[in-house]
């Protein structure tokens, strides 16, 4: 139980209430929260009402069957995450758990979820089955912020080297980037590509803000190349299918197209004098307490991805 002095009045908050509040903030549903925490729904409603009465603010807007965090709720969520993390840290320190338990929240881009993380998750699940893994998808532009705000414990990005004062980053795997065309495209017959050959060609690219899209667009702009069509996709798999169908040229990490190139369904174009590359990177908040579960996950990720890095090299 926590006591906070507010306007000469003592505010009482229980860890149980904060746990319930955090779950409602995550699910935006009283009924799903009740199922997740094994409560009856009326208990969830009562806990939130008591917490709101103690604080003297509304934490959620009730919008019919939907709920949304108020500004006060968003502010409380930041502190609730810290308080609950500290409580878990205290319990772990006192009980000296030998086997990691609890939950772990991770996030990553579609590319890494598909091609890099499955082996990590499989190995972690095998060795630490008592840890509950939660995956929260975020758009590329919001991924780093989700770590900074404490919504994600560990995230993975595919980007140029990340430099941050708030986050710890580890570079795991170099990821070559390729310019791609269907095998019957006229450019695929050239031994090397003059960038001006790309002028006027239609391009199929990932969403705005994606690291490798930015790299490619900057390279094109630097030589005065302007694509005639710039179709934007959120799915790498959709881009590959459209390129193979002859709809345009794209720019993707080599790992995502290795199979299609080997099968002759895509061709990598050689931009003369240029090699494009980004890196798979792992990041977490520098002030984040590395619980036994997080420490175990970082260890497994290093083991698996460093082996992949040696194969790529």
LOKOLLO-936241 format. One record per residue: residue in three letters; x, y, z of N, C-alpha, C in turn. Coordinates in steps of 0.05 Angstrom, whole numbers, padded with zeros to 5 digits. Example, Ala and Ser with C-alpha at 12.3 -4.5 7.8 and 13.67 -1.06 7.14 Angstrom:
BEGIN
 code     nx     ny     nz    cax    cay    caz     cx     cy     cz
  ALA  00264 -00114  00156  00246 -00090  00156  00264 -00066  00156
  SER  00257 -00045  00142  00273 -00021  00143  00258  00001  00157
This chain:
BEGIN
 code     nx     ny     nz    cax    cay    caz     cx     cy     cz
  UNK  00017 -00024  00000  00000  00000  00000  00018  00025  00000
  UNK  00011  00045 -00016  00026  00069 -00019  00011  00093 -00008
  UNK  00025  00111  00005  00012  00135  00016  00025  00159  00003
  UNK  00009  00177 -00008  00019  00202 -00021  00004  00225 -00009
  UNK  00019  00246 -00001  00006  00270  00010 -00001  00288 -00013
  UNK -00027  00295 -00015 -00037  00313 -00036 -00056  00333 -00024
  UNK -00049  00359 -00025 -00066  00380 -00014 -00074  00374  00015
  UNK -00053  00368  00032 -00058  00362  00060 -00076  00338  00064
  UNK -00079  00321  00044 -00095  00297  00047 -00079  00273  00039
  UNK -00081  00251  00054 -00066  00227  00048 -00081  00210  00027
  UNK -00068  00205  00004 -00079  00189 -00017 -00068  00161 -00014
  UNK -00086  00141 -00015 -00078  00113 -00011 -00081  00099 -00038
  UNK -00060  00085 -00046 -00060  00069 -00071 -00049  00042 -00065
  UNK -00062  00021 -00074 -00053 -00006 -00070 -00039 -00016 -00096
  UNK -00019 -00033 -00093 -00006 -00044 -00116 -00026 -00060 -00133
  UNK -00045 -00072 -00120 -00065 -00087 -00135 -00081 -00068 -00154
  UNK -00088 -00044 -00144 -00102 -00025 -00160 -00085 -00015 -00183
  UNK -00060 -00011 -00178 -00042 -00001 -00199 -00038 -00023 -00221
  UNK -00037 -00048 -00212 -00035 -00070 -00231 -00060 -00071 -00249
  UNK -00083 -00068 -00237 -00108 -00068 -00252 -00109 -00044 -00270
  UNK -00101 -00021 -00260 -00101  00003 -00276 -00083  00000 -00301
  UNK -00059 -00011 -00297 -00041 -00015 -00319 -00052 -00034 -00340
  UNK -00066 -00055 -00331 -00077 -00074 -00350 -00100 -00061 -00366
  UNK -00117 -00045 -00352 -00139 -00031 -00367 -00127 -00012 -00387
  UNK -00105  00002 -00379 -00092  00021 -00397 -00081  00007 -00421
  UNK -00072 -00018 -00418 -00061 -00034 -00440 -00083 -00045 -00458
  UNK -00104 -00056 -00446 -00125 -00070 -00462 -00147 -00051 -00471
  UNK -00150 -00028 -00456 -00172 -00009 -00460 -00199 -00024 -00459
  UNK -00200 -00042 -00441 -00225 -00058 -00438 -00226 -00069 -00409
  UNK -00249 -00063 -00395 -00253 -00074 -00368 -00257 -00104 -00369
  UNK -00271 -00113 -00389 -00277 -00142 -00391 -00252 -00158 -00397
  UNK -00235 -00149 -00415 -00210 -00163 -00422 -00191 -00163 -00398
  UNK -00191 -00140 -00383 -00174 -00139 -00359 -00184 -00159 -00339
  UNK -00210 -00161 -00335 -00220 -00181 -00316 -00212 -00209 -00323
  UNK -00213 -00216 -00349 -00205 -00242 -00358 -00175 -00247 -00353
  UNK -00159 -00226 -00360 -00130 -00229 -00358 -00121 -00232 -00329
  UNK -00134 -00218 -00310 -00126 -00218 -00282 -00143 -00237 -00265
  UNK -00161 -00251 -00278 -00178 -00271 -00264 -00195 -00257 -00243
  UNK -00207 -00234 -00250 -00226 -00220 -00233 -00254 -00222 -00246
  UNK -00275 -00216 -00230 -00300 -00210 -00242 -00299 -00181 -00251
  UNK -00315 -00174 -00271 -00313 -00147 -00282 -00319 -00126 -00262
  UNK -00338 -00131 -00244 -00346 -00111 -00225 -00323 -00104 -00206
  UNK -00305 -00124 -00201 -00282 -00119 -00184 -00263 -00099 -00198
  UNK -00259 -00103 -00224 -00242 -00084 -00239 -00254 -00056 -00238
  UNK -00280 -00054 -00243 -00293 -00028 -00243 -00290 -00015 -00216
  UNK -00294 -00030 -00194 -00292 -00019 -00167 -00264 -00009 -00161
  UNK -00244 -00025 -00169 -00216 -00017 -00163 -00209  00009 -00177
  UNK -00218  00012 -00202 -00212  00037 -00217 -00227  00060 -00205
  UNK -00252  00056 -00197 -00268  00077 -00185 -00256  00086 -00158
  UNK -00247  00067 -00142 -00234  00074 -00116 -00208  00090 -00121
  UNK -00193  00082 -00141 -00168  00096 -00147 -00174  00124 -00157
  UNK -00194  00127 -00173 -00202  00154 -00183 -00211  00172 -00160
  UNK -00227  00160 -00142 -00236  00176 -00119 -00214  00184 -00101
  UNK -00194  00166 -00097 -00171  00173 -00080 -00155  00196 -00093
  UNK -00151  00195 -00119 -00135  00215 -00133 -00151  00240 -00139
  UNK -00177  00238 -00140 -00194  00261 -00146 -00194  00268 -00175
  UNK -00189  00249 -00193 -00188  00254 -00222 -00201  00230 -00236
  UNK -00208  00234 -00261 -00217  00212 -00278 -00193  00202 -00293
  UNK -00190  00176 -00292 -00167  00163 -00305 -00175  00153 -00333
  UNK -00201  00148 -00337 -00210  00138 -00363 -00235  00153 -00371
  UNK -00237  00158 -00397 -00262  00167 -00409 -00278  00142 -00417
  UNK -00304  00140 -00408 -00321  00118 -00416 -00336  00126 -00441
  UNK -00330  00113 -00463 -00342  00119 -00488 -00359  00096 -00498
  UNK -00383  00093 -00486 -00400  00070 -00492 -00386  00045 -00481
  UNK -00381  00026 -00499 -00367  00002 -00490 -00337  00005 -00491
  UNK -00327  00028 -00500 -00298  00032 -00503 -00289  00051 -00481
  UNK -00264  00049 -00474 -00252  00067 -00455 -00226  00078 -00467
  UNK -00219  00102 -00457 -00194  00115 -00467 -00181  00129 -00443
  UNK -00155  00129 -00443 -00140  00143 -00421 -00144  00173 -00423
  UNK -00150  00185 -00400 -00150  00214 -00399 -00121  00224 -00397
  UNK -00117  00250 -00397 -00090  00261 -00394 -00079  00253 -00366
  UNK -00096  00254 -00346 -00087  00246 -00319 -00080  00216 -00319
  UNK -00095  00200 -00333 -00089  00172 -00335 -00063  00166 -00348
  UNK -00057  00181 -00369 -00031  00178 -00383 -00008  00185 -00365
  UNK -00012  00206 -00348  00010  00214 -00330  00013  00193 -00308
  UNK -00009  00183 -00298 -00007  00162 -00277  00006  00137 -00288
  UNK  00001  00130 -00313  00012  00105 -00324  00042  00105 -00323
  UNK  00055  00127 -00328  00084  00128 -00328  00095  00121 -00300
  UNK  00081  00131 -00279  00090  00126 -00251  00082  00098 -00243
  UNK  00058  00089 -00252  00050  00062 -00245  00070  00041 -00255
  UNK  00079  00045 -00280  00099  00027 -00291  00124  00026 -00274
  UNK  00134  00049 -00265  00158  00050 -00249  00153  00038 -00221
  UNK  00130  00043 -00209  00124  00032 -00182  00123  00002 -00183
  UNK  00109 -00009 -00203  00105 -00037 -00205  00131 -00051 -00213
  UNK  00148 -00038 -00229  00174 -00050 -00235  00192 -00051 -00210
  UNK  00191 -00030 -00194  00206 -00029 -00169  00196 -00051 -00150
  UNK  00170 -00054 -00149  00159 -00075 -00131  00168 -00102 -00140
  UNK  00168 -00107 -00166  00177 -00133 -00176  00207 -00137 -00171
  UNK  00222 -00115 -00174  00251 -00116 -00168  00256 -00123 -00139
  UNK  00241 -00111 -00121  00244 -00116 -00092  00238 -00145 -00086
  UNK  00216 -00156 -00097  00209 -00184 -00092  00231 -00202 -00102
  UNK  00242 -00197 -00126  00262 -00214 -00137  00288 -00213 -00121
  UNK  00295 -00188 -00111  00319 -00185 -00096  00317 -00200 -00069
  UNK  00294 -00199 -00057  00290 -00211 -00030  00288 -00242 -00033
  UNK  00273 -00251 -00053  00269 -00280 -00055  00292 -00294 -00070
  UNK  00309 -00278 -00084  00332 -00289 -00098  00324 -00312 -00116
  UNK  00304 -00307 -00134  00294 -00327 -00152  00317 -00339 -00169
  UNK  00319 -00365 -00170  00339 -00377 -00187  00330 -00379 -00216
  UNK  00305 -00385 -00221  00293 -00387 -00248  00278 -00362 -00254
  UNK  00284 -00348 -00276  00269 -00324 -00283  00239 -00329 -00286
  UNK  00223 -00311 -00276  00194 -00313 -00278  00183 -00286 -00286
  UNK  00157 -00283 -00286  00144 -00258 -00292  00139 -00255 -00322
  UNK  00137 -00230 -00331  00131 -00225 -00359  00152 -00207 -00372
  UNK  00154 -00208 -00398  00173 -00193 -00413  00160 -00183 -00439
  UNK  00161 -00157 -00444  00149 -00145 -00467  00170 -00137 -00487
  UNK  00167 -00146 -00512  00186 -00140 -00533  00171 -00129 -00557
  UNK  00186 -00116 -00575  00174 -00106 -00600  00196 -00105 -00621
  UNK  00187 -00106 -00646  00206 -00106 -00669  00190 -00100 -00694
  UNK  00205 -00094 -00715  00193 -00090 -00741  00185 -00116 -00754
  UNK  00168 -00115 -00775  00159 -00139 -00788  00182 -00155 -00799
  UNK  00202 -00142 -00810  00225 -00156 -00821  00239 -00173 -00800
  UNK  00245 -00161 -00777  00259 -00176 -00756  00242 -00197 -00743
  UNK  00216 -00192 -00741  00197 -00212 -00730  00197 -00237 -00748
  UNK  00199 -00233 -00774  00197 -00255 -00793  00224 -00269 -00797
  UNK  00246 -00255 -00798  00271 -00267 -00806  00292 -00269 -00785
  UNK  00291 -00255 -00763  00312 -00255 -00743  00303 -00265 -00716
  UNK  00279 -00259 -00707  00271 -00265 -00680  00260 -00293 -00674
  UNK  00248 -00306 -00694  00237 -00333 -00687  00256 -00351 -00673
  UNK  00281 -00352 -00681  00301 -00370 -00668  00306 -00361 -00640
  UNK  00307 -00334 -00635  00311 -00324 -00608  00288 -00331 -00590
  UNK  00263 -00327 -00600  00240 -00333 -00583  00237 -00363 -00577
  UNK  00243 -00379 -00597  00242 -00408 -00593  00262 -00417 -00572
  UNK  00286 -00407 -00574  00307 -00414 -00554  00300 -00405 -00527
  UNK  00290 -00380 -00524  00283 -00369 -00498  00260 -00385 -00486
  UNK  00240 -00391 -00502  00217 -00407 -00492  00225 -00434 -00482
  UNK  00244 -00446 -00496  00254 -00473 -00488  00269 -00472 -00461
  UNK  00285 -00451 -00458  00303 -00450 -00434  00290 -00437 -00410
  UNK  00270 -00419 -00415  00258 -00404 -00393  00227 -00405 -00397
  UNK  00215 -00428 -00394  00186 -00430 -00399  00168 -00416 -00380
  UNK  00179 -00408 -00356  00162 -00395 -00336  00159 -00365 -00341
  UNK  00174 -00354 -00360  00171 -00326 -00367  00150 -00322 -00388
  UNK  00131 -00304 -00384  00110 -00299 -00403  00120 -00277 -00423
  UNK  00122 -00285 -00448  00131 -00266 -00469  00107 -00252 -00481
  UNK  00108 -00225 -00482  00087 -00209 -00493  00099 -00193 -00516
  UNK  00087 -00195 -00540  00096 -00179 -00563  00077 -00157 -00569
  UNK  00087 -00132 -00569  00071 -00109 -00576  00081 -00096 -00602
  UNK  00065 -00098 -00623  00075 -00086 -00648  00073 -00055 -00647
  UNK  00093 -00042 -00658  00092 -00013 -00661  00102 -00006 -00688
  UNK  00092  00016 -00701  00103  00025 -00726  00132  00033 -00722
  UNK  00148  00032 -00743  00176  00038 -00741  00181  00064 -00728
  UNK  00165  00084 -00735  00169  00111 -00724  00165  00113 -00694
  UNK  00149  00094 -00683  00142  00095 -00654  00158  00075 -00637
  UNK  00174  00059 -00650  00187  00037 -00636  00206  00047 -00614
  UNK  00223  00066 -00621  00242  00076 -00601  00228  00090 -00578
  UNK  00207  00105 -00585  00192  00119 -00564  00179  00099 -00545
  UNK  00170  00077 -00555  00157  00057 -00537  00176  00047 -00516
  UNK  00202  00045 -00523  00222  00037 -00504  00227  00059 -00484
  UNK  00229  00084 -00494  00235  00107 -00477  00212  00111 -00456
  UNK  00188  00105 -00464  00165  00110 -00446  00159  00085 -00429
  UNK  00174  00064 -00432  00171  00041 -00414  00149  00022 -00423
  UNK  00138  00025 -00447  00117  00006 -00456  00129 -00020 -00466
  UNK  00155 -00020 -00472  00168 -00044 -00482  00194 -00047 -00467
  UNK  00200 -00072 -00459  00225 -00077 -00444  00249 -00078 -00463
  UNK  00247 -00093 -00484  00269 -00096 -00504  00257 -00093 -00532
  UNK  00270 -00078 -00549  00261 -00075 -00576  00284 -00081 -00595
  UNK  00276 -00087 -00620  00296 -00092 -00641  00290 -00074 -00665
  UNK  00310 -00061 -00675  00307 -00043 -00698  00327 -00051 -00719
  UNK  00320 -00047 -00744  00339 -00050 -00766  00343 -00022 -00777
  UNK  00367 -00011 -00773  00372  00017 -00778  00402  00022 -00780
  UNK  00409  00047 -00787  00436  00056 -00784  00443  00057 -00755
  UNK  00469  00057 -00747  00476  00056 -00719  00461  00077 -00703
  UNK  00448  00068 -00681  00431  00086 -00664  00449  00098 -00642
  UNK  00447  00124 -00639  00461  00138 -00617  00440  00152 -00601
  UNK  00438  00145 -00575  00418  00156 -00558  00429  00159 -00530
  UNK  00421  00181 -00517  00429  00186 -00489  00411  00171 -00470
  UNK  00387  00163 -00479  00367  00151 -00461  00367  00120 -00463
  UNK  00377  00110 -00486  00375  00081 -00491  00402  00068 -00494
  UNK  00403  00043 -00485  00426  00026 -00490  00421  00011 -00516
  UNK  00440  00011 -00534  00437 -00003 -00559  00460 -00023 -00563
  UNK  00454 -00046 -00575  00474 -00065 -00582  00471 -00072 -00612
  UNK  00492 -00069 -00627  00492 -00076 -00655  00496 -00107 -00657
  UNK  00477 -00120 -00671  00478 -00149 -00672  00487 -00161 -00699
  UNK  00473 -00152 -00721  00478 -00164 -00747  00480 -00142 -00769
  UNK  00500 -00143 -00786  00501 -00125 -00809  00480 -00135 -00829
  UNK  00464 -00117 -00840  00443 -00124 -00859  00447 -00109 -00885
  UNK  00458 -00123 -00906  00461 -00111 -00932  00433 -00104 -00944
  UNK  00432 -00082 -00959  00407 -00074 -00972  00411 -00076 -01002
  UNK  00390 -00085 -01016  00391 -00090 -01044  00370 -00075 -01060
  UNK  00378 -00066 -01084  00359 -00055 -01103  00348 -00079 -01119
  UNK  00322 -00082 -01121  00310 -00106 -01132  00292 -00101 -01156
  UNK  00293 -00119 -01175  00276 -00118 -01199  00267 -00146 -01206
  UNK  00246 -00148 -01222  00238 -00175 -01232  00259 -00183 -01253
  UNK  00263 -00210 -01257  00284 -00219 -01275  00281 -00211 -01304
  UNK  00257 -00204 -01313  00253 -00196 -01341  00255 -00165 -01344
  UNK  00262 -00151 -01323  00265 -00122 -01326  00290 -00115 -01342
  UNK  00289 -00094 -01357  00312 -00087 -01374  00337 -00080 -01358
  UNK  00333 -00070 -01333  00356 -00063 -01317  00371 -00088 -01307
  UNK  00356 -00110 -01305  00369 -00135 -01295  00390 -00146 -01314
  UNK  00390 -00136 -01339  00409 -00146 -01359  00435 -00130 -01359
  UNK  00436 -00109 -01343  00460 -00092 -01342  00480 -00103 -01322
  UNK  00506 -00104 -01329  00526 -00114 -01310  00529 -00096 -01285
  UNK  00525 -00070 -01289  00525 -00052 -01267  00505 -00029 -01273
  UNK  00497 -00016 -01251  00475  00003 -01253  00486  00031 -01250
  UNK  00482  00048 -01270  00486  00076 -01267  00461  00087 -01253
  UNK  00464  00102 -01231  00440  00111 -01217  00421  00127 -01234
  UNK  00431  00140 -01255  00413  00154 -01273  00395  00135 -01289
  UNK  00402  00110 -01290  00385  00090 -01303  00358  00087 -01287
  UNK  00359  00095 -01262  00335  00092 -01245  00315  00115 -01249
  UNK  00324  00136 -01262  00307  00159 -01265  00282  00152 -01281
  UNK  00258  00158 -01270  00233  00153 -01283  00222  00125 -01278
  UNK  00237  00108 -01264  00227  00081 -01257  00207  00083 -01234
  UNK  00186  00066 -01234  00168  00065 -01211  00180  00050 -01188
  UNK  00176  00060 -01164  00188  00047 -01140  00166  00039 -01120
  UNK  00170  00016 -01108  00153  00005 -01087  00168  00005 -01061
  UNK  00161  00022 -01042  00177  00026 -01018  00161  00021 -00993
  UNK  00175  00018 -00971  00163  00015 -00945  00153  00042 -00935
  UNK  00140  00042 -00911  00127  00066 -00901  00146  00088 -00896
  UNK  00136  00113 -00896  00152  00137 -00889  00164  00133 -00862
  UNK  00190  00140 -00859  00204  00138 -00834  00220  00113 -00831
  UNK  00215  00093 -00848  00231  00068 -00848  00260  00075 -00855
  UNK  00278  00063 -00840  00307  00070 -00843  00317  00065 -00870
  UNK  00312  00042 -00882  00324  00036 -00908  00310  00051 -00930
  UNK  00285  00058 -00927  00273  00076 -00947  00287  00103 -00947
  UNK  00292  00114 -00923  00306  00139 -00921  00333  00139 -00934
  UNK  00348  00117 -00930  00374  00114 -00942  00372  00115 -00972
  UNK  00353  00100 -00983  00350  00099 -01012  00342  00125 -01024
  UNK  00322  00138 -01011  00313  00164 -01022  00334  00185 -01021
  UNK  00351  00185 -01000  00373  00205 -00998  00393  00200 -01020
  UNK  00399  00174 -01026  00418  00167 -01047  00407  00176 -01074
  UNK  00381  00171 -01079  00369  00179 -01104  00369  00210 -01107
  UNK  00361  00224 -01086  00360  00253 -01087  00388  00265 -01092
  UNK  00408  00252 -01081  00436  00262 -01084  00445  00262 -01113
  UNK  00434  00244 -01129  00442  00243 -01157  00421  00253 -01176
  UNK  00400  00266 -01164  00379  00278 -01180  00360  00259 -01193
  UNK  00356  00236 -01181  00338  00216 -01192  00310  00219 -01180
  UNK  00289  00219 -01196  00262  00223 -01186  00244  00200 -01196
  UNK  00235  00183 -01179  00217  00161 -01188  00190  00172 -01197
  UNK  00179  00159 -01217  00153  00168 -01228  00130  00159 -01211
  UNK  00133  00136 -01198  00112  00126 -01180  00125  00117 -01154
  UNK  00113  00125 -01132  00124  00118 -01106  00102  00106 -01090
  UNK  00097  00080 -01093  00076  00066 -01078  00087  00058 -01051
  UNK  00071  00063 -01030  00080  00058 -01003  00066  00034 -00991
  UNK  00081  00015 -00979  00071 -00009 -00967  00079 -00011 -00938
  UNK  00063 -00024 -00922  00071 -00030 -00894  00082 -00059 -00892
  UNK  00079 -00075 -00913  00087 -00103 -00912  00109 -00108 -00933
  UNK  00132 -00119 -00923  00153 -00127 -00941  00144 -00149 -00959
  UNK  00128 -00168 -00949  00119 -00190 -00966  00102 -00180 -00989
  UNK  00085 -00159 -00984  00069 -00148 -01006  00087 -00134 -01027
  UNK  00108 -00121 -01017  00126 -00108 -01036  00139 -00129 -01054
  UNK  00148 -00151 -01043  00161 -00172 -01059  00143 -00183 -01080
  UNK  00118 -00188 -01073  00099 -00199 -01092  00094 -00179 -01115
  UNK  00092 -00154 -01108  00087 -00133 -01129  00111 -00130 -01147
  UNK  00135 -00131 -01136  00159 -00129 -01154  00160 -00153 -01172
  UNK  00155 -00177 -01162  00156 -00201 -01179  00134 -00200 -01200
  UNK  00112 -00185 -01195  00091 -00182 -01214  00097 -00161 -01235
  UNK  00120 -00147 -01232  00129 -00128 -01252  00118 -00100 -01248
  UNK  00110 -00094 -01223  00098 -00067 -01217  00119 -00046 -01212
  UNK  00144 -00054 -01207  00164 -00033 -01202  00189 -00045 -01189
  UNK  00206 -00027 -01180  00232 -00034 -01167  00230 -00028 -01138
  UNK  00245 -00042 -01121  00244 -00037 -01093  00272 -00038 -01081
  UNK  00273 -00034 -01054  00298 -00032 -01040  00293 -00045 -01012
  UNK  00305 -00068 -01008  00298 -00084 -00984  00323 -00097 -00972
  UNK  00322 -00105 -00947  00345 -00120 -00935  00348 -00147 -00949
  UNK  00373 -00155 -00953  00379 -00179 -00967  00366 -00203 -00954
  UNK  00364 -00204 -00928  00353 -00227 -00914  00324 -00232 -00922
  UNK  00310 -00211 -00930  00282 -00214 -00936  00277 -00226 -00964
  UNK  00298 -00226 -00981  00294 -00234 -01009  00314 -00256 -01018
  UNK  00328 -00268 -00998  00348 -00288 -01005  00335 -00312 -01020
  UNK  00312 -00320 -01011  00299 -00343 -01024  00291 -00337 -01053
  UNK  00278 -00313 -01056  00268 -00306 -01083  00291 -00302 -01103
  UNK  00314 -00291 -01093  00337 -00288 -01111  00348 -00315 -01119
  UNK  00350 -00333 -01099  00361 -00360 -01104  00343 -00375 -01124
  UNK  00317 -00369 -01123  00298 -00383 -01141  00296 -00369 -01168
  UNK  00309 -00346 -01171  00308 -00332 -01197  00283 -00315 -01200
  UNK  00268 -00310 -01179  00244 -00294 -01181  00249 -00264 -01177
  UNK  00272 -00257 -01166  00280 -00230 -01163  00310 -00228 -01170
  UNK  00318 -00204 -01179  00346 -00199 -01186  00355 -00174 -01170
  UNK  00379 -00176 -01159  00392 -00153 -01145  00407 -00137 -01165
  UNK  00402 -00111 -01166  00416 -00093 -01185  00440 -00081 -01171
  UNK  00462 -00079 -01185  00487 -00070 -01174  00491 -00040 -01180
  UNK  00486 -00023 -01159  00491  00006 -01162  00522  00009 -01161
  UNK  00533  00017 -01184  00562  00019 -01186  00574  00037 -01165
  UNK  00593  00026 -01149  00607  00042 -01129  00592  00046 -01102
  UNK  00569  00034 -01099  00553  00037 -01074  00546  00010 -01062
  UNK  00551  00008 -01036  00541 -00015 -01021  00525 -00004 -00998
  UNK  00500 -00012 -00997  00482 -00002 -00976  00480 -00022 -00953
  UNK  00479 -00012 -00928  00478 -00030 -00906  00466 -00016 -00881
  UNK  00450 -00031 -00866  00441 -00023 -00840  00448 -00045 -00820
  UNK  00437 -00044 -00796  00444 -00064 -00776  00420 -00071 -00759
  UNK  00417 -00097 -00753  00398 -00105 -00732  00410 -00097 -00705
  UNK  00394 -00082 -00690  00403 -00072 -00664  00382 -00078 -00642
  UNK  00392 -00083 -00618  00375 -00089 -00595  00378 -00065 -00576
  UNK  00355 -00056 -00565  00356 -00033 -00548  00337 -00035 -00524
  UNK  00345 -00022 -00503  00328 -00020 -00479  00335  00006 -00464
  UNK  00318  00014 -00446  00322  00039 -00432  00346  00037 -00413
  UNK  00363  00057 -00412  00387  00055 -00396  00381  00054 -00366
  UNK  00358  00065 -00358  00350  00064 -00330  00332  00040 -00323
  UNK  00328  00023 -00342  00311  00000 -00338  00325 -00020 -00320
  UNK  00310 -00029 -00299  00321 -00050 -00282  00321 -00076 -00298
  UNK  00345 -00088 -00301  00347 -00113 -00316  00339 -00136 -00297
  UNK  00314 -00142 -00298  00303 -00165 -00282  00316 -00191 -00291
  UNK  00314 -00212 -00275  00324 -00238 -00285  00313 -00246 -00312
  UNK  00288 -00240 -00317  00275 -00247 -00342  00288 -00231 -00365
  UNK  00291 -00205 -00361  00303 -00188 -00383  00332 -00196 -00387
  UNK  00348 -00201 -00366  00376 -00209 -00368  00378 -00235 -00383
  UNK  00360 -00254 -00377  00360 -00280 -00391  00354 -00276 -00421
  UNK  00335 -00258 -00427  00328 -00254 -00455  00351 -00241 -00470
  UNK  00364 -00221 -00458  00387 -00209 -00471  00409 -00229 -00477
  UNK  00413 -00247 -00458  00434 -00267 -00461  00427 -00285 -00485
  UNK  00402 -00295 -00487  00394 -00312 -00508  00396 -00298 -00535
  UNK  00387 -00273 -00536  00388 -00257 -00561  00416 -00254 -00570
  UNK  00435 -00249 -00552  00463 -00246 -00560  00474 -00273 -00571
  UNK  00467 -00294 -00557  00477 -00321 -00566  00468 -00326 -00595
  UNK  00442 -00323 -00599  00430 -00331 -00625  00439 -00312 -00647
  UNK  00435 -00286 -00642  00440 -00267 -00664  00470 -00263 -00669
  UNK  00487 -00266 -00649  00516 -00265 -00655  00525 -00288 -00673
  UNK  00512 -00311 -00669  00518 -00334 -00687  00509 -00327 -00716
  UNK  00486 -00315 -00718  00477 -00307 -00745  00496 -00287 -00757
  UNK  00505 -00268 -00741  00523 -00247 -00750  00549 -00259 -00762
  UNK  00559 -00280 -00749  00583 -00293 -00759  00578 -00307 -00786
  UNK  00554 -00318 -00789  00547 -00331 -00814  00544 -00310 -00837
  UNK  00532 -00287 -00830  00529 -00265 -00850  00557 -00255 -00858
  UNK  00574 -00252 -00838  00601 -00241 -00844  00617 -00261 -00861
